[in-house]
Amino acid sequence: MVDAVHAGFALGHQTGDKLLMNLARRLRNSLSRNTCLARFASNEFAVLLDGIDEQGSLQQAQQLLQMLDKPLFVDNQLINVTGSIGLACAPEHGADPHILMKHAGLALHKAKANGKNQVQVFTEALNAEAHYKLFVENNLRRALTQNELEVYYQPKLCLKTGQLTGLEALLRWHHPEKG
């Protein structure tokens, strides 16, 4: 999955749309004929590489990043584009298309979090991280409604004079199972 970060929409939606069309054309022209390209979300594209192992996919992803790094000329303006790529390969990361897209999306999210111009291959650690974040988020919502959160104020003291310089507010979560 490829995320093309761009400034085109800051120049207006028409320019942004033209930028995406030019970018899609550039992607299509850089891929082999047996490769499937689809626009997945506003500025995300899915690329299906058939018959290529993980190493070959990684090389193709690096080539795509290099191709994305070249500016595009749209509406008399030179626009720089950067990308992030999340990579999931069958059957290592899943055999079902929905699972592969989910795993590629998790890898893309991590690549974007790591900064621009990144390729991230899916790992089970990414899946575990996503499940943990969902667990914490759901439990925290419940904690708010069940009054499981308690505020503690901790004084901040000057070590030289012993005088109170301020307070820190600490939030403690009393989880019914985790403590």
Backbone hydrogen bonds, N-H to C=O, Kabsch-Sander energy under -0.5 kcal/mol:
donor,donor_aa,acceptor,acceptor_aa,energy
2,V,45,F,-3.8
3,D,84,S,-3.0
4,A,2,V,-0.6
4,A,43,N,-2.9
5,V,3,D,-0.8
5,V,82,T,-2.5
10,A,7,A,-1.0
11,L,7,A,-0.6
11,L,8,G,-1.3
12,G,9,F,-1.2
16,G,12,G,-2.4
17,D,13,H,-2.9
18,K,14,Q,-2.4
19,L,15,T,-2.7
20,L,16,G,-2.3
21,M,17,D,-2.2
22,N,18,K,-2.7
23,L,19,L,-2.6
24,A,20,L,-2.6
25,R,21,M,-2.3
26,R,22,N,-2.4
27,L,23,L,-2.8
28,R,24,A,-2.9
29,N,25,R,-2.5
30,S,26,R,-1.2
30,S,27,L,-0.6
31,L,27,L,-0.8
31,L,28,R,-0.8
35,T,32,S,-1.6
36,C,48,L,-2.1
38,A,46,A,-2.4
40,F,38,A,-0.6
40,F,44,E,-2.8
41,A,44,E,-1.5
44,E,41,A,-0.7
45,F,2,V,-3.2
46,A,38,A,-3.3
48,L,36,C,-3.1
49,L,47,V,-0.7
50,D,48,L,-0.6
57,S,53,D,-2.5
58,L,54,E,-2.4
59,Q,55,Q,-2.1
60,Q,56,G,-2.3
61,A,57,S,-2.5
62,Q,58,L,-2.2
63,Q,59,Q,-2.0
64,L,60,Q,-2.3
65,L,61,A,-2.3
66,Q,62,Q,-2.1
67,M,63,Q,-2.2
68,L,64,L,-2.6
69,D,65,L,-1.5
70,K,67,M,-1.1
72,L,79,I,-2.9
74,V,72,L,-0.7
74,V,77,Q,-3.0
77,Q,74,V,-1.4
79,I,72,L,-3.6
79,I,77,Q,-0.6
80,N,78,L,-0.5
82,T,5,V,-2.0
84,S,3,D,-1.7
85,I,118,Q,-2.9
86,G,1,M,-2.7
87,L,120,Q,-2.9
93,H,89,C,-3.3
94,G,91,P,-0.9
100,L,96,D,-2.6
101,M,97,P,-2.4
102,K,98,H,-2.2
103,H,99,I,-2.9
104,A,100,L,-2.7
105,G,101,M,-2.3
106,L,102,K,-2.2
107,A,103,H,-2.2
108,L,104,A,-2.5
109,H,105,G,-2.6
110,K,106,L,-1.9
111,A,107,A,-2.5
112,K,108,L,-2.6
113,A,109,H,-1.9
114,N,110,K,-1.7
115,G,112,K,-0.9
117,N,83,G,-1.2
118,Q,83,G,-0.6
120,Q,85,I,-2.8
122,F,87,L,-3.0
126,L,123,T,-0.9
127,N,123,T,-1.1
128,A,124,E,-2.7
129,E,125,A,-2.5
130,A,126,L,-2.2
131,H,127,N,-2.4
132,Y,128,A,-2.5
133,K,129,E,-2.5
134,L,130,A,-2.1
135,F,131,H,-2.5
136,V,132,Y,-2.8
137,E,133,K,-2.7
138,N,134,L,-2.7
139,N,135,F,-2.5
140,L,136,V,-2.6
141,R,137,E,-2.0
142,R,138,N,-1.8
143,A,139,N,-2.5
144,L,140,L,-1.8
145,T,141,R,-1.3
146,Q,142,R,-2.0
147,N,144,L,-0.6
148,E,143,A,-2.2
149,L,143,A,-0.5
150,E,172,R,-2.7
152,Y,170,L,-3.0
154,Q,152,Y,-0.5
154,Q,168,E,-2.9
156,K,166,G,-3.1
157,L,155,P,-0.5
158,C,163,Q,-2.7
159,L,157,L,-0.5
162,G,158,C,-2.6
165,T,156,K,-3.6
166,G,156,K,-1.2
168,E,154,Q,-2.7
170,L,152,Y,-3.6
170,L,168,E,-0.6
172,R,150,E,-3.2
172,R,170,L,-0.6
174,H,148,E,-3.2
174,H,172,R,-0.6
175,H,173,W,-1.0
179,G,175,H,-1.7
